[in-house]
Amino acid sequence: MADGDIYKPQDTLYVWWLGNPAQPVPVGQLRLVSGGRAVAVQYGNAWLASGFPLSEDLPLTQDLFVPRDKDTAAGAVDDARPDRWGERVIRKFEKSPRLSILEYLLFAGDDRYGALGVSQSAQAYVPWRSAPMPGLASLDAIAEVVRKVLANEPVPELQRRLIHPGVSMGGARPKSVVSIDGEPWLVKFSAGDDVDMELLEHATMTLAAVCGVDVAPTRALKLSTGHAVAIRRFDRVGAFRLHAMSANVALRAAGEELGYPQLSQLLRRIAPAAEIAQQQQQLFRRMAFNILIDNTDDHEKNHALLRQDDGSYRLAPAFDVLPSAQGLGYQAILVGDAGADSTLDNALSQPRAFGMNGAAARSIASEIAGHVEGWKEHFRDAGVSDRDIDVLAQYIDGGRLGAQRREFLQVAPKRGVRKA
């Protein structure tokens, strides 16, 4: 954008469906409401005739859907917003006399999460300008732009094009989208942490896969200093895009509390009928693994659902899974009878909410405990330094989590850990 080319704020934009990006479909209007503190949604007649509800709280009616809470957008449109890092990039790079939620939705661009798009035009989908997706050869250059953004240094126009702000549902860690082998991958970069968080995420995600958790594929990418981690986008299938909805949106739309048992019960209603049991057990595995690996940042935006062609929803692969290295003792969402307490006993307190009896749930927890017992070897094989392993061991092997793991290992044989 040229220096004099400043966006002129408007209070109405247009949302489009991009399941097939070659054939965008108009969905309706987005309107700034609540004194500029929220974005409402209203379907257009064409979408009412042939579309589907974007979320349960956005049924196919002619109503103007105004969110209950300020600083949000209505229903599933809220998931089309950039995350905290994306907002930071937009604040630094975009010239606009106003930055409401409506502007953030527009400036997120065409690489946003899911299958929705935002345009200033009702007649044609015209996304906010963006540059071509960079490739692996640009990794160090992207890392340098990230450093400049974090340091609040000037970033030249050509370098700004390396950062795409709208590719994630939630989080403040620096990231952009990169083409790897012709596919879009989300790549996260260091924010100057004391430990190599990016390599730790790769190691944790591959360990979760060993534990039977369905995870998004990851790659550890070596930089001139440290690592980046690449996560293959699960909201893209070839040229097509999948409608994605966070557990935050899905549970609030259903009027449920934010928790694993509640999400499991929602799956009973919206998952493909033949896959309900598998989906519920998959969620239980994820919960048990998060507890034992000290991932207490498992908040409701770090779980997602993907819409299928028949209108059902499946759990998206797990993402943003890594030790929090804080030993907080409670998860970000509800686990069981003891609220959010980070214990396997709490996870096992409501097995029927996950479609299992107590013995089946305990068997899964014991299996995961056996694999997590070998976490140090797995992390070393993934390249994690002894220093970083020592930092994590305070929590993963500490009195609380370590004792839980050992208790379950006493009633189940220890399982080996495959190489990363």
Secondary structure, 3 states (H helix, E strand, C coil): CCCCCCCCCCCEEEEEECCCCCCCEEEEEEEEEHHHCEEEEEECHHHHHHCCCCCCCCCCCCCCECCCCCCEECHHHHHHCCCHHHHHHHHHHCCCCCCCHHHHHHHCCCCCCCCEEEECCCCCCCCCCCCCCCEHHHHHHHHHHHHHHHCCCCCCHHHHCCCCCCCCCCCCCCEEEEEECCEEEEEECCCCCCCCHHHHHHHHHHHHHHCCCCECCEEEEECCCCEEEEEECCCEECCEECCEEEHHHHHHHCCCCCEHHHHHHHHHHHCCHHHHHHHHHHHHHHHHHHHHCCCCCCCHHHCEEEECCCCCEEECCECCCCCCCCCCCECCCECECCECECCHHHHCCCHHHHCCCHHHHHHHHHHHHHHHCCHHHHHHHCCCCHHHHHHHHHHHCCHHHHHHHHHHHCCCCCCCCCCC
